[in-house]
Amino acid sequence: MTEFFKQLKDLGEGFLESLQHKTKLSTIFDIYLEKVIPSFVSEKELKEYYERRMEEVTNFIDKL
């Protein structure tokens, strides 16, 4: 029984560590999206790109 609790504790610690790592990556990615990309791509180009991508996603979902 103690082995089970030890494994459960290890699993929880691993999950927490993974969650913290993903949060850091998400924050870095958000900063990249908000600061870096707009510095070399115009807002109009971004809007056109995302509209095109959303249309592709919608078409893909419709085909399913």
Phi and psi in degrees as a GROMACS rama.xvg file:
@    title "Ramachandran Plot"
@    xaxis  label "Phi"
@    yaxis  label "Psi"
@TYPE xy
-66.5727  -32.2706  THR-2
-63.5601  -39.9016  GLU-3
-60.9998  -46.2692  PHE-4
-65.1024  -36.2414  PHE-5
-64.6069  -43.652  LYS-6
-64.7764  -39.8794  GLN-7
-63.2077  -42.3239  LEU-8
-63.8207  -44.7364  LYS-9
-62.0221  -40.5314  ASP-10
-62.5862  -44.1079  LEU-11
-63.1624  -41.4432  GLY-12
-65.7147  -40.5617  GLU-13
-63.54  -41.5493  GLY-14
-63.059  -44.7566  PHE-15
-63.0872  -42.6321  LEU-16
-63.0755  -42.9764  GLU-17
-63.0304  -42.3268  SER-18
-63.6572  -42.0738  LEU-19
-63.7829  -41.1502  GLN-20
-63.7314  -44.6819  HIS-21
-64.3883  -36.7192  LYS-22
-63.7532  -42.982  THR-23
-62.4876  -44.5565  LYS-24
-62.9363  -40.9974  LEU-25
-61.9292  -42.7404  SER-26
-63.9227  -43.6865  THR-27
-63.047  -42.6187  ILE-28
-63.9288  -42.4238  PHE-29
-61.2365  -43.3959  ASP-30
-61.8305  -42.7948  ILE-31
-59.6735  -45.7294  TYR-32
-65.6528  -38.431  LEU-33
-82.288  -30.8671  GLU-34
-109.499  -47.1924  LYS-35
-79.732  -52.4501  VAL-36
-58.7883  -48.3284  ILE-37
-61.7525  -18.6618  PRO-38
-72.8307  -21.7432  SER-39
-127.173  1.99328  PHE-40
-128.589  132.311  VAL-41
-72.2638  157.183  SER-42
-63.3011  -36.4187  GLU-43
-63.3312  -44.4133  LYS-44
-63.7223  -40.8133  GLU-45
-62.8323  -43.744  LEU-46
-61.7023  -44.7538  LYS-47
-63.1395  -41.5278  GLU-48
-62.0602  -48.5418  TYR-49
-68.2068  -33.4721  TYR-50
-64.7471  -41.9828  GLU-51
-64.3463  -44.273  ARG-52
-64.4934  -40.8308  ARG-53
-64.9112  -36.9419  MET-54
-64.3494  -41.7593  GLU-55
-62.9493  -42.4019  GLU-56
-64.2284  -43.6063  VAL-57
-61.6784  -44.7109  THR-58
-61.5914  -42.0359  ASN-59
-61.2829  -45.2107  PHE-60
-64.4312  -40.697  ILE-61
-62.4756  -34.8615  ASP-62
-70.1435  -25.5272  LYS-63
